[in-house]
Amino acid sequence: MCWSVRYILVIIAITLIDYFAGRAIEQAQGGRRRLFLTLSILSNFGLLFAFKYADFFSAALNSVAHAGIPQLHWLLPVGISFHTFQAVSYTVEVYRGKIPAERNLLTYGLYVAFFPQMVAGPIERPGHLLPQLHQAKKFDFIRLRSGLQLALWGLIKKTAVADLVAPVVNTIYTNPRDFAGPMLCLATALFTVQIFCDFSGYSDMAVGLARVLGYDLTINFRHPYSAKSIAEFWQRWHISLSTWFRDYLYIPLGGNRVSTVRWGAIILIVFLVSGLWHGANWTFVVWGALHGLYFVGGAMTRRLRVRLAELSGLTLFPRVWAIEQVMATNLLVAIAWIFFRARTVSDAIYTVSHLWNFAGFESENLFRAGLPRFEMALVPLAITIVFCGEYFRLHRPPRWELAWKRRPVRWLAYAGGIYGVVFFGVFQHIEFIYFQF
């Protein structure tokens, strides 16, 4: 509505369509239930297609067939991909008989537009969030403290890390041909940090603020860069989206109950759709295709890789083997992130092909990429603090738990976090990366 008051009609339409579709599905019999479900899904994805993909596909048709289809140039409503998926999951779950249709229109409207998470997730399921909307809420100091802790942690990741490295990433990826290989490597490494701290920071703030209000949202990230394979990476990264595709696309298409060839095709379809979900650009399609190929290739070569590890003696050193797997996975993920971040596919291909080109590189170039010397020196420290904090927060070693229960330790951590945000955080207008999706 800040852009145009008319845009409120989009989410009102989504809410009304699925509210009445849910009621109709529950009351209907036989084929009419499938009809109402189909109408709901087509309406939701029709709106999403019109706003997000119409210009992309019309431009593709115009370039191939010279069709002359006019461009709409509509603004993309913030969060439309997220609350569309959340709305679709409601009607599907009602159709499957897993939840009853919601009777209260305002409660259902709150489910679709629950403010902490509606613009960038986590994508909630009706069976998880709707029952919470019917429960009476009482003040709970422990939830308040826990929620504010998590929200502060998310704010630190966003302002003191993601936004701190953003100038370097933006400067280099805007004109990649102006920089040598080491600078391209630096920008790519920093983007892997930026997108994690940016998106997981938002998710932490959303979950934390919801917790303050008495609601539990889905944890969206579980230390994804410690994954030992691409399959494990997607069990840890953007969990609410990956499980949505698993339950509503992968399994209905056949899942792992089909032949190996068909299974591979299903995986590629899921990841291509996932890439397209992230944006109407060929760079996202290639990003999704790469992850699909990684996933299928990893499954096909699992036995061979284990055998090679046994022959090389790696299995005798489990920690070394684990580190090698994590490093290989992160390298593949980082290469795919290049396509995710690049403006065009040609820019991405240039970046990948020139990562090891050291011609023309001077160490002084490190300080000409968008950050002054002091802030550039601060970046490694900020990244180390955040990733160590993530490890302790998720794994909770006993000594850490014991220390955290002491009030002076907690308040020292709060003060340090606030100090880091106030004095080292970036307060310019740098949007969350996933707001564009």
N, C-alpha and C positions, 0 to 999 in steps of 0.2 A: 504493500500500500504506500510505502515511501516513494516508490517509483510512480505508481498510478493506483488510484483507489479501485479501479476496475479489476485489478489483479486479485482482490479478495474473493472475487467471484469464482476463481479457479478452485481454491480450497473449499469454498462453500459447495461448489458443484460436486467435488470428489466426496465430501462428507455426506451430502444428501443422497447421491447415487448409491453409495455402498451401505448406508443405513437402511434405506428401503429395500435394496437388493438382499441384504441379510435377512430382513423380516420375510421377504417373499420366498427366499430359498427355504427357510425353516418351515413355512406353511405349505409350500407346494409339494406335489407328489410326482414321481416318475421323471419324465423328460423335461418337465417344466422347471425342475430344480436346476438342471444343467443349462437350460435356456437363460434363467436369471443370472446364473454365475457367468455365463459367456458374455451377456450384456454388460455386467459389471466390469469384467476384465477388459473388454473392448473399449468401454467408456474411459476407464482409467488410463490405459495405455494409449488410447486415441488422443487424450489431452496431452500426455507426456510426449507423444510423437509430434504433435502439432507445434508445441513450444520448443522442443529440444532438437528434433531430428528432421523436420520438414525441409528446412533450408539445406541441410547437409545432403540429403538424398536428392533433392531437386537439383542442387549444384552438380552432383555426380552424374545424374541423367543428362543434364544440359551439356556437360563436358564430353560425354560419350556419344549421345544420340542427338545433340543439338535440339532438344525438345522445346526450349524456350519457356520453361516453367518459371513463373515469377517468384521472387524471393519474398518471404513474409517479413523478415527482420523483426520478429517479436522478441521482446526481452524475456529472459529465462527467469521464471519465478524462483526465488531462493528456496532450496530444499525440496523442489517438486519431485525429484527422483526418490528421495527418502520417504516422504509421506505418501507417495503413490505406492511404493512397495509395501508400506505398512498397511495401507488401506486394502490392497489386493490380498494380503495374507489373512485379513479378517474374513472376507467373503469366502475364501477357499477353506478356511478352518470351519466356518459355519456349514459349508457344503459337505465337508467330511464328517460332520457331526461331533467334532472335538470340543466345540464351545456352543452355547446357546446364543441366539441373536440378541443383540443389545436392545433393550426397550427404550431407554432414555436417550433422546437425541443429543442432549447437551453432554452427557457422559461419553457418547461415541465421538462427538466433536472434539472433546478433550483428548480422547485416545489418538485421534488423527493429528491434532495440533498441540500436543503437550510441549510447552514452550522450551524446556531445557534441551530437547533433542530433535525438534522437528526440522531444523534447517540442515543438520549434518549427522543425524543418528545419535546413538545406535538405533538401528531399525528394530523396533519392538514387535513382539508377537502378541496377539490379542489374549491368548491364554495366560500370558505373564503380566501384562499391564492392566487390562480391563478389570480383573478382580480387585486390584489395588485401588482403582478409582471408586469402588463401592465401599471401601473400608473407611471407618472414621479414623481421623488422624489426631494424635495427641503429641504434645511437645516432648521430645526425647533429647536430652542433652548429649548423650553418647552419639546419637545419629547426627546431631548438629555438629559436634566436634569432628567426627569422622568425615562428614560431608565437606566441611570447610577445609580440612586437611587435604582431601583429594582435589578440591577445586583450586586451592593454592598451588598444589603440585602441578596441576594442568596449566595454570597461569605462568608458572616458572618455565615450563617446557616451551610454551608458546612465545612469551615475550623475551625471555633471557637466552633462548637457544635458537628456536626456529626463526624468529624475526631477526636475530643477531646475524645469522649466516645468510639470510635472504639476499642482501645486496650483492654478495659475491656470486651466488647462484644466478641471480637475475642478470648481472653484468656480463658474465661469461656465456650464459645460454642465449642471451639476446643476440650476440654476435660471435658464435663459436669459431668462425673462421679467422677471427682476429687474435686467437690465443693458441699457444703451443700445447702439446700433449699433457705436460704436467699440470697446467692450469685447467684443462678439461677434466683430468682425473680428480683434481681438487674440487671442482664444481660438482662433479658427479657424486663424490664421497660426501660432500656437504649436503647435497640434495637428499641423499638417503637418510641423513640425520634430520634435515628440515622437515620432510614430509611426515616422518614418524613423530617428531616432537609437535608439529603443527596439528596433525589429525588426532593423535592420542591425547595431546593436551586439550583439545576441544572435547573429546570424549570424556576425559577425566573431569572436566568442569561440568559437563552435562550430568554425568552420573553423580558427582558430588552435590550439585545444587538440587537435583531430584531427591537425594538422600536427606538433605536438610529439610525438605518438604514432607518427608515420610515415605518416599517411593524408591523402589529398587529397580534400577535399569541394568541392562545387560553389559557385562564387562566386554569391551570391544577389542582390547589388545592384551596379549600375554607374552611380552618379550619376544617379538617376532624375529629379531636379528640373532637370536640364539638357536634358531631352527637348524636342524641337520639335513633337511631336504626341502624341496619346494612344496611337497605335500604337507609337511609339518609347518612350513611358513604360513600356508593358508589356513591352518588350524589356529594360528596365533595372530594373524593380521586381519583387521576389519571383520571380526568374527561374526557379527550380526549379518553382514552381507554374504559372506561365504556360506553360512548355514542356510540363508534364505535361498540362494541358488541351489544348494544341495537338496533342500526339501521341496522346492516348487519347480525346479527345472531338471536337475540331474536325476533324481529318483523317478519322476514321471516319465522321463525319456527312456528309462530302463536301468539306470544305475549300473551296478556291477553284476546284474543278473543276465547280461547279454554276452555275446562273443567278444573276444579281445579286440577285434577290428572295430566292431560297433562301439565298444566301450571307449576306445580311443577317439572315435568320431564324436561321441557325446561329450567327452572332456573338452575337446577343441571347441565344440559349439558353446558350451557353458562359459569358457574363458573368452571367446569372441564376444558373446553377449555381455559378459562382465566388462570387457574393455569398452564396448560401445556404451554401456551404462555410464561409464565415467565421463564421457564427453563425445560430442559429434565431431570427431576429427580422426583422420586415418592413423595418427600417432597412437591413439588409445586402442584402436583395433589391432595394430601391430603389437602393442604392449600385451594385450590379452592373448594374442596368438602365441607370442613368445612364452608366456607362462603356461599355456596349454601344451606346447611342445616340451617345455621343461618337465611338466607333470607326467606326460605320457612317456617321455624318454627316461625319466627317473624310475618309473614303474617297470619299464621294459628291461632296464639295465641293472636292476637292484641285485640280482643274483651274481651277475658278472662283477659288479663293483665289490661285493662282499668277498668273492673269490679272489680278486686281485689284492684286496686288503690282507687276506689270509696269506697269500703267497709272498707278499712284501714284508710280512711280519707286523703290519700295523695293528692287527687285532691283539697283539701282545701288549700294546700300549694304548688302552682304551681312551685315555684322555687326549693323547696325541691324535688318535683317529677321530675323536669327536671334534677337536679343533679344526682338523683338516676338512671335515664335512661341513662345519659351520662356515668356514672361510669360502669353500667352493659354492655353497648356497648363497652367501652374501654377494659373491662376485656375479653370479647369474642374475640375482635380483637387481644389483646395481646397473648391469647392462640393460636390463629391461626398463629401469627407471629413466634411462636416457631417452627412450622413446616417449615415456610418459611426460617428461618435462619439456622436451624439445618443441619448438613451434611448428616444425614441419618434419616429415619423414626424411627429407633430404638432409636437413640439419642434423637429425639423429644419426643417420648413416655416416655423415662426415665426422661427427664426434666420436663414434665407435671406431672408425677406421684411423683416426689420428690420435688416439689415446696415448700411444707410445712414440709419438713423433716429438723429439726433443729439440728439433731445429729452431733456433731463434729464442730459446728459453733462457732467461736470466733470473736469478733468485730475487732480484728487485721487483720482478713482475708480480710477486705474491702480494705486494703492498699497493698494487695499482688495480686491484680487482673489486674495489668498492668499500673497503674497510681500512681505517687508519691502523698504524702499527700496534697500538695498545689493544684495540678491540680484536685484531687478528690474533694477538698473543693470548687473548682471553678465551677465544673460541675452544681450543683444546681442553682448557680447564672446565668450562661450562659443560661441554659434551661429556667429559669424564664424570663430573658430579651427577649429571642427569642419569647416565646409564648405570652408574653404581647405585643410585637411588632407586631406579627401576628394579634392579636385581634384589635389593634388600626388601623392597615393598612387596614383591611377588613371592619371593622364596622364604622370607622371614626367618633367617637363621636364629637359633635360640638366644645367642648372645645379643643380637640386635633387638629381639623382642624384650629381653630383660632390661636392656638399656632404655628402650623406648617407653617403658612403663614409668620411668622416672620423670617427674615433672620438669626439673631443670633441663634435661636433655631435650624434651619436646619443645619447650619454650625457646631454647637456643636454636633449634631447627626452624621454628616459626620465624624468629627474628632474622636468621640467616636467609630464609626464603624471601621474606618481605624486603630485606636489604638488597638482595640480588635483583628482584623485580624493579624496585624503585631506582637503584643506581646503575644497573647494567641492562635493564629491560629496554626494549624499543617501543616507543609509544606513537610512532607514525602510523598512518592508515595502511596497514598490511593485512588484507583479508585472510581468513582461514582458507587454505587451499581447497578443501572439499565444499566450500560454499558454492563453487561454480557447478557442482554436480547436482 
